[in-house]
Amino acid sequence: MLDTIVRICADSPLVDFRIIDDFICDFKKNKNKIDYLTNSIKQSYPLGMNVEVFSLESLIISEKKSKSKFEKEHVTPYIKDSKNNFRIKSKDYVENLFHIRLTVDEECDFDLIKNIIENLYPKNNDFSLEEILFYLNKNKNLLNLNEGIKQKHLEHYL
């Protein structure tokens, strides 16, 4: 029976499967200790690398008890709310890279993602977050493409 849910947003086409695998393993290893594992509470991964892993039971409780449209639409805010007594674990990246947008909300985001894919995919179709960061570090001007974009509903993610 399905008992573990992985949530990844569709506007995050570059999310690294290695991060997802790591989170799933960590969640399953600590299944009796946590209900929800994420890197989206204290944002340190680049935006677009968000991963959420949670139990089916947590999702069912959240669906039944969520009141607001925002909670229902975005699936996990009810779980993240500390007053609702879910056992939450947050994983941080080794450094704070939340200022890097690897998500697609605006045309300039698309331009950056397209450039990354066109330059990394032909060499390695399984490129990692580290390879993306290495590429961006060598091509720092690319981050100017979407640096002025403010994430909508950001206050709900922090």
C-alpha positions as CSV (number, residue, x, y, z in Angstrom):
1,M,0.0,0.0,0.0
2,L,1.1,3.5,-0.8
3,D,2.3,5.1,2.5
4,T,4.9,7.7,1.4
5,I,4.3,10.8,-0.7
6,V,6.9,12.8,-2.6
7,R,5.9,16.3,-3.6
8,I,7.8,18.2,-6.3
9,C,6.4,21.2,-8.0
10,A,5.9,21.2,-11.8
11,D,7.7,24.5,-12.2
12,S,11.0,22.9,-11.0
13,P,12.2,21.0,-14.1
14,L,15.8,20.7,-12.9
15,V,15.2,19.2,-9.5
16,D,18.0,16.7,-8.9
17,F,16.9,13.1,-8.5
18,R,19.8,12.5,-6.2
19,I,18.2,15.0,-3.7
20,I,14.9,13.2,-4.1
21,D,16.5,9.8,-3.5
22,D,18.4,11.1,-0.5
23,F,15.2,12.5,1.1
24,I,13.2,9.3,0.4
25,C,15.9,7.2,2.1
26,D,16.2,9.6,5.0
27,F,12.4,9.6,5.5
28,K,12.1,5.8,5.3
29,K,15.0,5.4,7.7
30,N,13.3,7.7,10.2
31,K,9.7,6.8,9.5
32,N,8.9,6.3,13.1
33,K,10.4,9.6,14.1
34,I,9.1,12.0,11.4
35,D,5.9,12.7,9.4
36,Y,7.3,15.3,7.0
37,L,10.8,15.9,5.6
38,T,11.6,18.9,3.4
39,N,14.1,21.5,2.4
40,S,11.5,24.2,2.0
41,I,11.1,25.4,5.5
42,K,14.4,27.1,6.0
43,Q,15.3,27.8,2.3
44,S,19.0,27.1,1.5
45,Y,18.7,25.0,-1.6
46,P,18.2,27.0,-4.8
47,L,14.6,27.8,-5.5
48,G,13.5,25.0,-7.8
49,M,15.2,22.2,-5.8
50,N,12.4,21.9,-3.2
51,V,11.5,18.4,-2.1
52,E,8.8,17.3,0.3
53,V,8.4,13.7,1.6
54,F,5.6,12.9,3.9
55,S,3.3,10.1,5.1
56,L,0.0,9.3,3.6
57,E,-1.5,9.6,7.0
58,S,-0.2,13.2,7.3
59,L,-1.8,14.0,3.9
60,I,-5.1,12.5,5.0
61,I,-5.1,14.5,8.2
62,S,-4.1,17.7,6.4
63,E,-6.8,17.2,3.8
64,K,-9.5,16.8,6.5
65,K,-8.4,19.6,8.7
66,S,-7.2,22.3,6.2
67,K,-9.5,25.3,6.1
68,S,-8.0,27.9,3.8
69,K,-7.9,27.8,0.1
70,F,-4.1,28.3,0.3
71,E,-3.7,25.2,2.5
72,K,-5.8,23.1,0.1
73,E,-4.1,24.4,-3.0
74,H,-0.5,24.0,-1.8
75,V,-1.0,20.7,-0.1
76,T,1.5,20.9,2.8
77,P,1.1,24.3,4.6
78,Y,-1.2,22.6,7.2
79,I,1.5,20.0,7.9
80,K,4.2,22.6,8.1
81,D,2.3,24.7,10.7
82,S,4.0,23.7,13.9
83,K,0.9,24.1,16.0
84,N,-0.6,21.1,14.2
85,N,1.8,18.7,15.9
86,F,3.4,16.9,13.0
87,R,7.0,15.7,13.4
88,I,8.9,17.8,11.0
89,K,12.5,17.5,9.8
90,S,14.2,20.1,7.6
91,K,17.3,19.5,5.6
92,D,19.5,22.4,4.6
93,Y,22.0,22.7,1.8
94,V,25.7,23.1,2.7
95,E,25.5,26.8,2.0
96,N,22.6,29.3,1.5
97,L,21.9,29.4,-2.3
98,F,18.2,30.4,-2.1
99,H,19.0,33.5,-4.1
100,I,19.4,31.3,-7.2
101,R,16.2,30.7,-9.1
102,L,16.0,27.4,-10.9
103,T,12.2,27.5,-11.2
104,V,10.0,28.6,-14.1
105,D,7.5,31.3,-13.2
106,E,8.5,34.0,-15.7
107,E,9.9,34.1,-19.2
108,C,13.4,35.1,-17.9
109,D,13.3,32.0,-15.7
110,F,12.6,29.9,-18.8
111,D,15.5,31.5,-20.6
112,L,17.9,30.6,-17.7
113,I,16.6,27.0,-17.5
114,K,16.8,26.6,-21.3
115,N,20.4,27.8,-21.3
116,I,21.3,25.3,-18.6
117,I,19.7,22.4,-20.3
118,E,21.1,23.3,-23.7
119,N,24.6,23.4,-22.3
120,L,24.6,20.5,-19.8
121,Y,22.2,18.0,-21.2
122,P,24.2,17.1,-24.3
123,K,27.2,16.2,-22.2
124,N,25.3,14.4,-19.4
125,N,21.6,13.9,-19.4
126,D,21.7,13.1,-15.6
127,F,23.4,16.4,-14.6
128,S,23.3,17.2,-10.9
129,L,22.7,20.3,-8.8
130,E,26.4,20.5,-8.3
131,E,27.0,20.5,-12.1
132,I,24.4,23.3,-12.5
133,L,26.1,25.3,-9.8
134,F,29.5,24.7,-11.4
135,Y,28.2,25.9,-14.7
136,L,26.5,29.0,-13.2
137,N,29.7,29.8,-11.3
138,K,31.6,29.7,-14.6
139,N,28.9,31.8,-16.3
140,K,27.9,34.2,-13.5
141,N,26.2,36.6,-15.9
142,L,23.4,34.0,-16.4
143,L,22.1,34.7,-12.9
144,N,21.3,38.2,-14.1
145,L,18.6,36.8,-16.3
146,N,16.1,36.3,-13.4
147,E,17.7,38.0,-10.4
148,G,15.0,40.6,-10.1
149,I,12.1,38.2,-9.9
150,K,10.4,38.1,-6.5
151,Q,8.8,34.7,-5.6
152,K,5.1,34.9,-5.2
153,H,3.7,33.7,-1.9
154,L,7.3,33.6,-0.6
155,E,6.2,34.4,3.0
156,H,4.4,31.0,3.0
157,Y,7.6,29.1,2.2
158,L,9.9,30.6,4.8
